[in-house]
Structure formats: C-alpha cells, structure tokens
Amino acid sequence: MPEETSFRLMDEKHVSVEVEFMLWSPKFDLIALANVQGEVVLHRLSWQKVWSVPPPSEDVKVKSLAWRPDGKVVAAGYTDGKINLYHIENADILHSISMKGEITCMEWVCQFSPEGAVWKPDPYKEDNFKEYLPKLQPLNKSYGTLSKVLPTEESVEDSKQLSEQKELNVLIVGSGSNTVSLYAYGVCPVSRLSVPDVSNVQIKRIHSASISQDLQSLSLVLELQNTQQHRSFYLMTFDTKLIASRHKEMRIMALKFGQVLTLTEYLQSTVQQMSEAWEDILMEMDSKLLKFAEDKKAVGTGTVSNDFLELLLFGTPSPELQTFLLNDLTGKGLQKLGHSIETSYSNIQKLVVKHLQVVSQAILYHLAELKGMSLWYEKFGVLGLTTQTIQNAIMSVGSFVLKSSELQQVIDDSIKNFKAFFRWLYVVIQRMSNEKPSADLIKMTQHDINFVAEFLRDNFNQFTLDDEDSISELMVDRDKKPRFKLEKVGQYLKKEDLHYPANISSNPWVQFQRGCFLLKDNEVLYPVQNTKSLVQLQETLDSSINAALCQPSTVIGQAMRCLSCVKLFDCDSKNAEFPVKVFQFTNNEKRRLYSVYTRDVLPCEECVLVRRSSTSSKDSWMEAVSIRVGALSQREHNNTSSSSEEEERCTRHKILDIAFYDEKTMSMLLVQDLKEARPVLVQLPLATIADDMFTMVDKDKGVEETKINSLDVGDRLEPSCCRRLDNMKAHSFAVSGTRKTATVLFSSRRRVRIFLMDAEEEDEEEEAEDEADDTGDQSGELNSSEAHDGEMQIDESGDTEDENKENTSIVSSTD
C-alpha cells in the first residue's frame, strides 16, 4: 500500500437489472455482475457491456462468482448446483460441473510464485503429445456444441484454455451438500471433502472456503444449527500438505485430465453429429415390404425372398411383386431413396474416419500415459491414480475403437450392396414401365449379381412362410423391428442392443482367441462387445473414464486431516437469517492466513480479523482483533466539505461491506451513524494494526467477544485513505487491488459509481512520461492511449472536475 492513496470518481453508470453482487477481474479491467434474473453480465471499466448469459434454467440464480487467476475465465455457481466456466471473449461455456445442493461459495486461488521468479516444470517436461497425435479437425458448425469455441484447428485440443497454465491454481467450491470440492484449473477434480459435523451438530451452510497460496492448509467458515435452531459459526482448518508436496505432479495430472475431458466431449459431439446425419430413411421401405409380405401370406402364394430371387435369376416377376414395384416403390421413389441413403452413409463414414477413430485413438494415448504415471506410486499413485481403474477405462475405449471399425465396415458393405440392389431394382422397374434404361445401368457384372444375391440373403430370407408368428407379433408389439433388416447402420446409433449384430463366428482371429485359454481376459486385447451399440459403448466409456478421473479426488479428500475447529461466534436467534460477510486471504510475505467476518446484521458496529500461520500444524497459533471505526480524521479526504458539515462531525461509523484489496490492505464500505447516513469508502492498511493489539485465541474456547481487543482504527487512518460518497445511499461494493479500482453499488442496486484508486500517483507518473515524450505539449492532457486501459481520456485536473461531477450528480434521495 503506498503512503499516499486517493480515490478518483471515474464515472457513474446505470444497470438495467438489479445487481446482486459484483467481482472484478484480477488481470483485466472487467467486472462480472450477477443480477436478480440469474444472469451473469460482463462489463468493461468504461461500463461497455461485453456479454450477458442467461441462467442454465428457469428460477435459477447465481450464488457465487470466481475469476481464474489469469483473468481469462470466470466461473458462475448457481442454486441448482451447476457451475459454468465462461470464456471472457465470447461467453462460451468451456466446462460445466454439476454438484449436489446449491453452490454456497467459490474462490479461485493461485499457487504463490515469488515476483520475478521464472516458473519451470522441473524435474518433468511439458506434455509433447502434439508431436505424436494428429490434429483434431473442427467439427461442422451446423452440429454440436464445440463449433462455437473451435474457430481454428489449434483450439480443438485446447477448448478448455489450459495450454498456457503454469503454476497450479485451484477452484474451491462449497456446496449445500456440505462438501468442499477442489478443481485444478477449474476442470480437474483433485479433492472432494465431506465436512464432518461439529460435536454432532449439523452443518447448515459453508460460507467460505479458501486454500492458502502455499497449498498447505484449507480454511472453512461454517454455520451450524442445532435442534433448538441455535446457530453458531466456526472456523475449521484442514491439512493439505499432500497437495503442497505433490503440486507439480498434480499439475501434470490435471492437464492430462483436461485433455481427456476435452477429447471425450469432442467424441460426444461427433456421435451426436452422426446421429443427426443418420436418417430413418429405410423404415418406410421396411413397412411397405412388411405389408407386401402380409398380403402374400394371406393368399399363400410364397415368400418375398422367393419372388425377388426368381426375379434376379429368371427376370420374370410374380404379379404381386410387379404390382408392388410399380405402385408402392415406383422408380422415382427408389431413386430418391438411393440418393438419400448414399448421402447419409457417406456423411457418417466421414465422421467415423476423420473424427471418431482419431479422437478415440487420442484418448487411448492419454490414458496409457496416465497408466504409466499410476505405476510411479511415490509421485502419482499417492495422489489416487490407480492402475486398475485406468486399465478399465483403456479397455472400454478399446472396445469403442473396435466398434467404430465394425461400424465403418458395415457402412462400406451397406453402401456397396445398396448401390447394386437399387440399381438392379431400378432397371427392373423401368423395364416394367416400358422405359428404356441407360446403358450404364444395364451393365451388371457377376460381382454385382453376387452383391444383390447376398443382399437378398441377408435381408429377406428370415421372413418366410413358416414364420407363423412373426407378422402377428409385429402387429401386436409395435416396438419390435421388422424382419426385413435393410438398415443396419442406425442400430449402432441407438441406446439399445443391436438387433442384427455382425456375424463374427467365422472370423479367424475370433476363433483363435476363443480357442486359446491364455488369451482370455488378457489386458492387452480389447474385449469385443458384439451385441452392444456404439452409443452404449460410449456410455460405458464415459462412466469408466469418469471413475478413473474422480478417484484422485476421493483419495486426496480422505488424506485431509482436520487440524482445528474454532468457534467464531454464536448467532442471536432474533437475527436468524442475517447474511454474514466473510473473506479470507493469504499474506505470502509473512506466511499468514487471514479471515475477516462480521457477526451482526449489516450495517454493524464491528468486524473481526483472525490471523494464523499458513503452515498446517495442530500446534499453530491463532490471534484475533475486533475492528471498529469511530471518528475519522478531521482532514477527511473530501475537498467539498462545507463548514456546517464539519461542525457535525461523525464520531461513529457502521460497516456496510468489507472486501479483500491486496495482501496488505482491506477495503471497507462504511456508513455514518447520523441521520444523513452518508457512505464512506475506506482503505485500511493492515500495518496500522499493531501486533500487540491482537489477542491470542484459546482454540478450545473460541473467539470470544469479551476477551479479544476492540480497536478503533478511525484515528489511525490517513486522510487519503478515506472518501466520503455524497448524494448516494450505498448497498455494497467490489474492489480490486491489482486493477486499482472500486465500484460502489447504490441501495437501489441499479446504479454504480466507479473509482480509480491511487489516481494521483498514476497521474504524476503519466504526466512525467508525457513531458519526456513531447516537451512541446503544454496542454496537460493525457493521450488516450495512455489513459486507463485506453478506455477514457483523463485530464490532469480531473480531481476537481470529478468531484464536482459527483456533487452535481442527478441522484435522488431515494437511491
């Protein structure tokens, strides 16, 4: 915190919908808003709207927001337990997480790296899979969900935006099911902790969850409620040394998990496109053939198979077949049918060859590497990577690969046979119609005749006159498929067993494998699931991969030991539903953890600051101090104060909101305890609280109000650390120490004021740069490119003008 701090009013803006809460980006001049309609809205510092996304479903509201430390992704947690990770450029959903119970709190913490230090992955190397695997081709934009986020080939493998991640960062999520989950880079589940009850008292809510930046300890602020509806708040600390000691291994594992998740989503989109490309085009022909077979059975004149075979061998159709071909199928109908089949099958075949087989092979590659990691127990196995679960996933993916190859073969055979059959049948219909077919169609080789004969054998011979019950069964049970199995591709794209599985009994390799006892259940050979469809095997693949990827979260969660559980305060029953303001942060320089909370209905008199060592140990110390704000300095940093206002000097302030600014500073939004109740924005340097003001906390007794010191920091604040906000009633605020900004929300929740912090210091530096760059420029104005993020031009004399703007703001007293 610099010695001189100032607040410059940058602008005052309206919002169309009432705002619930706000959160600034740590790296960019962007602020995310959550409104009462459940939307997440992103604004620039100039208040230009970047995008807005609706809630996942009706009656769902946003409960928490968290920014990834690099500022490129914002996470939104909803009341239905869903978490969406949005890309800041276009609001695309990079990843979704579903949890039980509503999301109660979220925080995204980055592992501490000393300033100026160059991060290295040593002793490991970066993943070089791109050198061995072919690039995935972007899917057609008309299908699937990946098309929105895959404008280039390079973004296919990095659809979750993980390629530039270096230091480990963790998204900590608290849910209504009393669980705390940790996700590396917001994607990979690395820990799931079921928070234990305290003295058999049920946990009602997790208000805050944060991990220290050295990854040594996890801190939770919990609300408990007993059978008498008495509520208490506790600070619970867990040992996370396993994460700290294996953070580089966890990074490698998490990035590999991210690749597998990306590929499985790509595979899902590919299968979805295949289902959309497939048309139920042959069902109409099946139904017509079924009706024809019923008519033949009724008059007892033979079978459909015999009629078609006689037509093929002798060229003479039966009267019934001739009527069927000329009146039911017709030449135009058959021609249209053949074109549709060829187009549909070709599209599916392209998806299988160019996408499905490539992505499934890539998944096998990454799973094989994870299996290799799991064999190194001291480094990766201890994190929960188990060889058996990964092997199960590999076998399920292998079965999927075999099924995709089988589907490709079925498509090849179907296209070949359909072409031969339809061409022959089309020529027959034209001759029956006394039309002359073209010379190209008339030519039929012996191979073509064999194809037609095989087609009739495979698709028609099962429906015979002796099959007495087949028609009646089909008429009773409409779900049963017709015995004419013309269409064999669509069955692979349905969530049910294959009705006509491929005949593999004559396959030499299958015969050899079944006859060799040593090859049975061999982990090198992928199992053949002959009766399962492609979609069924994809579900098995997803479940087995999910089991393998979630295993570490269970193991690491079980390894977390509860170090301490300290009572913070008891809640007065008459204020049973008041919202607690709480935030936690790490001071890396002094290796301390801070927890700040209020313990009464807002606006309240005091807040409590608790600090302890970030090193996880049962013997670690804990100190606390209660902070209140009385009279501020008479030289309050507001040049517009009138003499009458100075006479009625406020001697007590109440706290409206508190927030983390940076490691050395906390921000406070106060309100004067006067009739006018003017809000005051305050920056409180933690250095102003002397060490001897803290009281050592007895962990068995808890942070008792009567035994901790109460410190009035009003007279300790420099005048430049305070800013009175005229002509407004405030509700809450959001601040950012990295961007040096503050946004105050009006009580109407539909208007905000935006402030730049350290504005005077920045102006002096920018003015010096202007004079050095252009000595002839005497205007004293900053070039627009040197203004804050290039979004506004700020004049050197802006302090007076901005304050005049604030005092003349058209804000009604009802705000």
N, C-alpha and C positions, 0 to 999 in steps of 0.2 A: 504494500500500500504506500503510495507516495506521500510525502509530507503534505502537499497541497492537493486537495481534491475539490472539484467543482462539479456542478450539475447544470448542464445547458439544456433548456427546453428545445427540442428539435421540432416537434410537431404535435398536433392534436388531431386524432382521427376518429371517425365513426366506424362501427361494425354493424352489419345488418341483422345479426342474430346474437342474442345474449351469450356472453362468454362464460364458461365455467372456470377454466384455468388456462395458463399460458406457460410456454417454456422456450427459452432462447437456445439457438444452436451454439455449440461450443466453438465452431470454426468459421461459420459464415454469418452474415447479417440477415438471418432468417429467424422468424419466430413462429412456432406452431401453436394454434389455438384449438381448444376443444369447446364446442358450444352446446347449448341445451338440446339441439336437434340430433346430437350424436355424431356430428360431422367433425372432421379434422381439417383445419384450414391453415394453409401456409402463406405467410406474408413476408415481404422484404422489409428492410429498415424504413424504406420510403413508404411503406404500407401498401405497396402494389401487391395484389393477390397473385400468388404463383399457381396454386391449385386448391381444390377442395374435394374431399372424398366423403361420400355418404357412409352411414354405419353399415355393417355387414347384413343386418336385417332390421325389421321394424322393432320399435320400442327398445332398442339397444343404445346405450350411452357410453361415452368414453370415460373411463375411470382413472387412467394414468397415461402419461406420455414419457418417452425417454429417447434421447438422441444418442446415436452411435458416436463414439469419441471423435471420429474423423468428420462428423457433421454431414455425411452423405446419405444417411438413412435415419428415419425417425420411426419409432415403434409406438403403436397405439394399443392399449389394453382396454377391453370392453367388458360390459356387465355380463355378457354371455360366456365369458371365459376365453374368448378368442383374442389373439394378438396378431396384428398385421404389421409387417415391416414395409414401409413405403419409401420408394426412391425419391429424393428431393427434386429430381429433374422433371419427372412426369407422373408421379404418384402411382407408379406401377407397384403392385404387391410382389416384393421379392421373395417373401417367405411368410407362411402362416403357421401359427401354433395354436392348438386347442387344449384348454385345461378345464378341470372340474371346478365349478364355482366361479364367481366373478373375479376379475383382476383387481386386487386391492392396492397394490403398489408395484412400481418398477423403477429400477435405476441401472444405468449402463456405466460400468466402471472400467477404466483402462489401467493396465499394469503400469506402475511407475517406472519411468526411464529418466535418468539424470539429464538435465539440459545440456545439449551439445554432444551427448553420447551417440555413437553410431551403432544401431542395432544390428546384430549378426545372429544367424540361426545356429551357430556353432554349438555342439560338435556335429550337427546334422547339416545336410544340404537341402536346398529348396527342391520341391517336387518338380521333376522334369518329365512328367507324363506326356506333355505335348510333343516331345521328341519321338515317342513311340506309338501314340494313338492318332488316328486320322481325325481331322476336324469334323465336328458335327455340322451338318448342313442345316441352315434355318428352316423351320417348318413353314408351309404355305400360310400366308397371313389370313387366309379365309377360314382357317381352322385353329382350334386350340387356344390356350391362354399364353403360350410362350411367345407368340408373334409380336406382342406389344413391346417386349423387352429385348428382342433379338434383332436389332436393325443390321448388325454385321455378324460375320462368322465368328469373330473373336469373342463376341458377347454370349455365344451359346454356352460355352463351358464356364463362363463367369456370370451367369444370370443372377447369382446371389451377391455379386460385387464383393468377392473375398480375395481377389488376386493381389491387392495392394496392402492387405492387412499384415502388420509386422508384430508389434507387441500384442500379447494376449489381452483381449478385452472381453468382459463378461456381462451379459444382461441378467440381472437378478429380478425374479418375478415372485411376488407373493399372491396367493390365490385364496378364495373363500373356502377351499377345502383344507385350509391350514397346512399347506405345503409351500415350500420355497424351492423354486427351480432355478438352476443356473444354466445359461446357454452361452457357450463360447461363440463370439462374433454374432450373437443373436440367433444362431442357426443350430449349432450342435449341442444337444443336451449332455451336460457334463456332470450334473448333480441334481438329485431330487431328494429333498429333506422333508420328512414328515415331522413337523414341530411337535414335541411332546407337551402334554398338559403339565401345568404347574400345580403341584400339591393336589392333584385330582380335580382341579378346576378347569373347566372347558375354555378353550381359546375362542374368542368371538371374532377377532379380526387381527390381521397383520398390517400394521400401519406403515411400517418402514422396514426395508431390508437392504443392507449395503455390505459390501466386502471391502476390506482395506486394500489400498493400492499396492501393497506388498504381498497381497493374496494370502495373508497369514490368518485372518480371522473374519468371521461373518457376524454382523450385528443385526438383531431384530428388535423392533419395538412392537410389543404385543398388547392387545387388550383382552382381559379375561373377565368372564362373567359367571358368578356362581348361581346356585339355585334360588337365592334370595334376590336375584337381579342386581347384586352389588358388583360394581365394575372396578377393576384395578388395571394399572399399566405397568409393564415390566420391560426391562432391557435384558435380552438374552444373547449371549455370545457363544459362538461355536469355533472350534479349532479347524482351520482349513489348510494345515501345513502340507497335506498331500498334494493339493493344487499348487502351492507355492514351490514345493520341491521338485515337481514334475511339470512346470509350466511350459517348457519348450516341447516336451513330449506331448503335452495336451494340445499345444498349438498345431503340431503336425497332425495329430489325430483329428482335431476339429476341422482343419482344412480338408483332410481326406474325407471326413464325413460330409462336408459341404459338397464335395464333388459327387459323392454317391447320391446325395439327395437331389442335386441338380439333374443328374442323369436319370434317376427314377421318375422325376417329374417330366422330363423330356420323353421318356418311354411311355408314360401315361398319355401324354398329348399325342404321340404317334399312334397308339392303339385307338385313341378317340377319333383321330382322323381316318383311320382305316374303317372304323365303324360307320363314319359319316360317308365315306366313299362307297361302301357296300350298299347296294340297293336290293330290296326284296323282289327282284325282277322276275324270278322264275317261279314264284308262288302261284301266279296267275296261270302259267302253263301247267304247273302241277295240278291245280284244281280242275283244269279242263281235261287233262288226261285221266284224272280220277273219275270225273263224270262219264267219260268215254268208256272206262273200264266197268263202271256200274251198269251202263247200258248193255255192254257185251255180255256181262254175267247174267243179266236179266233174261236175255234171249238165248243164252247158252251157245254162242257162236265162236268160242275160242278165247284167246287171250290177246292183250295188247302187244305183248312181246312177239307172239307168233305173227301177228299182222305186219309189224314193222320188219321182222326178219324175212318174211315172204316178199315184201316189197323190195327189200335190199337184194335178195337173191334172184327173184324172177321178174321184178319190175312191174308186177301187177298188184294193185291194192285191192283189198276187200271193199265191198260197197260201204260198209260202216266207216272204214278208215278214210275212204275218198271223201265222204261227206264231212267227216271230222276235219280233214286237212283244208278243204275248200271253204267251209262255212265257219269253223271255230278258230283255227290258227290263222289262215289266209297268208298270202305271200308278203304283203306289206307288214303285217303284224310280226311275222317271223323275221323279216329283215330288220325291223326296229328293235326286236328283242336281241338279235345277234349283235347289233351295234352297241346297245346298252351294256350287254354282258362284257364285251371286249373292252369298252372304256372303263367300266367299273373294276374289272380284274386287273387291267394294266395299271390303274392308279394304286390299287392295293399292293401290287407286286413292286412298284417303285418304292412305296413306303417301307415294305419289308426289306428290300435290298439296300436302299440308300440310308435308311434311318434305323429301322428296328434292329437289324443284325449288327450294325455298327455300334449303337448305343449299348446293346446287351453285352457285346464283347468288351466295351469300355468299363462297364460295371464289373465284369469278371476281373479285369485288370486291377481295379482299385480294391476290390475285396481280397484279391490274392495278396496285395501289399499289406492290407490290414491284418491278414492272417499271419504274414511274416512278422509284423510288429508284435502280435499277441504272443509269439513264441519267445520274445525277449521279456521275460516276466519282470525283471528288476526295473525295467524302464516303462513298458507299456502294459504288461499283464497286470501290474499292480493297480493300474487305472481302471481295470474292469474289462479290458479287451480279452475275451475268451475265445480260444481256438475253435471250440465245438460250435458255438453259435455262429461264428463267421463261416465255418465249414458248411453248416446247414444252409446259410444264405447262398454260398457258392453253388451248392448242389441244386438249389431251387432256380438260380439264374441259369445254370447249365441245362436244366430241363426246359426252361423257357427258350433257350437258344435252339435246342433240338426241335422244339415245337414250331418255332419260326421257320426253320429249314423245311420241316414237314409241310407247313402251310405254303411255302414257296413252291414245293414240288406239286402239291395239289393244284395250285393255280396254273402252273405250267401244263399239267396234264389236262385240266379242265379247259383251258383256252384251246389247246390242240384238238381235243375231242369235240368241243362245241363247234369250232370252225368247220371241221369235217362233217359233223352231223347236220348243222344248219345249212351248209352249202348243198349237201345231198338232198335234204328235205325241200329246200327252196327250188331246186331244179325239178323235183318231182311235182311240186305244186304248180309250177309254171307249165309243165307238160300237160298236167290235168286240165289246166285252164286254156289249153291250145295256144300257149305263147311259146315263142322260141327263146330258150335261154342263151346267154352269151357263150362264146366258145371257151372262154377261160373257166366258166363254171362247169361246163360239161366234162372237162378233163378230170378224171379220177384215177389215181394210181392204186396199186394193190395195197400200199400203205394206208391210203385214205379209206379204202374199203375195210381194212382191218381196224382202223380207228373207229369207224361207225359201228362195226360189229362189237367191238369192246365197249363202246358207249351203251349200246342196247343191252349187252350182257350185264353191265354193271348197274344200270339204272332201271331196267324194265323187267328183268327176269324174276324178281322177287314177288311181283304181283301176278299170281297165277289163278287159274280157275279153282284149284284145290284149296286155295287160301280162303276158306269159307267165311271166317270171322273178320277178315281184315276190313272189309267195307263197313260192315255193321259196327265194328269197334270205332272206326273213324267217324262214323255218323254220330255215335253216342259221345265219344270223347274227342272234342274238337282240339284239345291240346296235343293229341298225338300227330306226328308228322306223317304225310302220305308215304306210301311205299315207293313212290317214284322219287328217287333221290337224285334229281337232276342237279340241284345246287348243293355243293359240298363246302364252299368257302365260308358262307355266312355262319355255319355252325361253330366255326373257330372263334367268332367274334361275339358269342353269346355266353352268358354266365350260367352255363349248364353243360352236362356231359355231352360228348359228341354222339350224335345219333348214328353216324356212319364213320366210325374210326378207320384209319388206314390199316390195311392188312399187312402186318409186318412179320407174320409167321414164316414166310418164305425168305425173309432177309437172312443171308448167310451169317452176317455179324451177330444178329439177334439169336440165331440158332447156336452159334459158338458160345456166346455169352451165357445163355441159359444152360448149356451143357457143361460149363466149367464152374465147378463149385468155388474155386479160388477167386473168381471174378465177382461173386455175389456180394453186393453191398460194398464194393470197392470205392474208396473215397476219390479215386482218380476218374472213375467212369460216372458220367452223369446219368441219373435214372431216366428211363423213358416212360412218360405218363401217357399211355396210348389212348385212353378214353377221356382225357381232360382237354378242355378247350384252351385256346390261347389266353382268353380273359381269366379263366380260372387259375391258370399257372401264373398270370401276372399278379393276381391277388395273393397267391402263395408267396411269390417273390417279394411283394411289398411287406407282408407280415414277417417274413424271415429276416429281411434287411432291417426292419424296424426293431425286431428283437435284438439283433446284433448291435445296432447303434444305441439303443437305450440301456443296454447292460452296464456301460460305464457310469451312467448317472445313478443307477441303483447302488453300485459298489462305492462310489465316491461319497454319496449321501450317507451310507451306513458308516463310513470312516470318519464322518464329522462328529466330534465329541463336544458335548455341552460343557463349556468351561464355567459359566456363571449365569445366574438368573437373579437380577436385582430389581426389587420393586422401585418404581419411579414415584407413583402417587396413587391415591385412591380417588375415585370419581364420586362427586356428590350426586346422590340419587336424583335430585330435582333437575340436574343438568345431564340426564342420562344419554342424550343423543348429540352432545356438542362435538363438533369436529376438532380433532387435535392437529395442531400444526407441528410438524416434526421434520427435520432433515439431519442427515449425517454426512460427514466428510472426513478426509484424511489430511493431516499435516505431515507431508513426507520428510520435511527438514528435521522435525523433532520426533518423527515416528510416533505420532499420537493420533488417536481416533476421537472425533468429537460427535456428540449427539446433542441437538438443541430441540427443545419442545416447549409447548405451552401446556398449562394444566387447568385452564378455566375457559369459560365461554368468551369468545372474542367480541369486542376488544377487552383484553385482560391487562392486569397490572404488571405481571412479570413473565419472564420465560427462564428456563433453567438450562444451563450449559454444563454438560458432563463430558469429561475427558479421561482417557486412559491410554495405556500403551498399546500400540498396534501389534506388538509381539504376543502371540497367543500363549497364555500360561494361566494356570489356576491361581497362581500367586500374584498375578498382575494387579497393580493398584488402580484405583478409581477415585476421581475427585469431581466435585460439583460446586457450582455457584449459581445463585439466583440473580438475575439481571432485571433491573427496573430503570426507568428513565424519568427523572424528575424535571427540574428546570434546566433548559438548555442555556448555552452561553448567551449573554446579552448582545454579543456581536454576531447574532444569528445571521447566516449567510443568505440574506434576502434584502436587497437594496431598496425594496419598495415599502418597507415597514413605515407606517405613519407614527406620529408621536402618541396618538391615542392608543394604538396597538401596543406600543412599548410600555405604556402605563399599566395595561392589563396583561402583564407577563404571566405566561402559563407556568405553573410550578409542578405540574404532574402531567405525564403523557401515558396513554394506554397503547397497547400493542395490537395492531390490526393484522399484521403479517410479518413473517420472518423468512429469510432465504439465504442460501449459500452464495457468496460472491466470489471469493477465492480463498486460498489456504490461510490467509492472514486476516480476512475481513468477512464479517457477516452483515447483511443488509437488513434494515428494519423499516417497516412502514408503521408510523405512529399516528395517533390522533390526539389532539389537545383535549384535556379534560376540562373543557369550557363549553359554554353554550353554543358557540360557533362550531366547535369540533373540527378545526382545520387539520388536515393531514400533514404529516411531516415525513420526508424521506431522509433516512439516516444511514450512514456508513460507520459501522463500529469496528475499529481495528482491535483485534484480539489482544494486541500488545498492551492496550490500555488496562487490561485486567491483570493485575499483578498476581504472581504465583501464590503469595501469602493470602490472597482473598479466597482461594479455593479451599474447600473442606474435604478432608479425606472421608470417603464413604465406607461405612461398615456394610459389606455386601449382605450380611445376614439380616440386618435391619432395613436396608434400603435407603433411598434418598429421601430422608425425612425433612419436611419443610421447616421444622423448628430448629434443626441442627445444622443447616447449611447457611453460609453467609449470604446476605442480601446486599447487593452492590448497586448503588445509584451511579450510572455511567453518564448522566446528563452533563455534569460539570467537568467530565473528563474528555468530552468531545471537542474537537477543534471546530471553530465556526464553519470552516469549509466542508465539514463532514455532514452538514445538515442543510436541508432545503425545505422551506415551508411551501405547501402547494395551495395557492389561493384559488378561490372560485371553483371549488370542487369538493365532492364527498367521495372518498376512496373506498374501494372494496378489497382489492388485493393487488399484488404486483409480481413482476418477473424480472430478474436481473441476470446479467452475465458478466463475469469478471474478465473473461478472455476477449469479449467483444466490447466491453466497457459501455454497456447500455442498460437502461432500466425502462420498463413500461408499467405504468400505473393504470389500473382499471377503475373506472368510475363505479359508484354504487349502483347505477342503472345497468351496468355491465354491457353497455352498448357504445361506450366511448373510451378511448385510451389517450394517455399522454406519454410521449416518448422522450426520454432524456439521454443525452450523451454524458458519460462520466469522464472525469479527467479532461474536460474540454479545454480549459485554459492552457494546460501543459501541452496538449496536442497543437493548439493554435500557435503557441510560441515556436514550436519545432517547425511547423509548416510555414510560418511566416519567415523564419530564418532560411529555409530551403528556397522560398520564392525569391528572397533578396539575393541569394547566392546565384540562382539560376538566371535571374533577369533583374539587373540593377536599375534598368530604366523603367521598370514597372512600379509606379508610385501609388497605384490605386488601392493597395492594401487588401485586395480580394484574393481569395484562393482560386486557383484554376480548378475547373470542375473535375479534372482527372485526379486532383489531389484531395478532393473532398472525401468525406467518409464513404468509402466503397464506391465512389463515383456516382452516388445517387442524389446528392444535393450539393449546391454551392453554398458555402457558409462564409459570411463576411466576418472580417476581423472584429468588427464592432457588434457582433451578434449577441453578446450577453445582454446589453441594454434593450435591443430590439426584441429578443426572445422574451425577456421578462415583461416588456410592455405588451407583447402579444398575449402572454399568459394572463396579465391583469385585465386585458380588454376582451378576454375570451367570452364568446357568447354561450355561456353555460348557465342554465337556470339553476336556481337554488334547489330545485327538486332533484337534481343529479346527485 
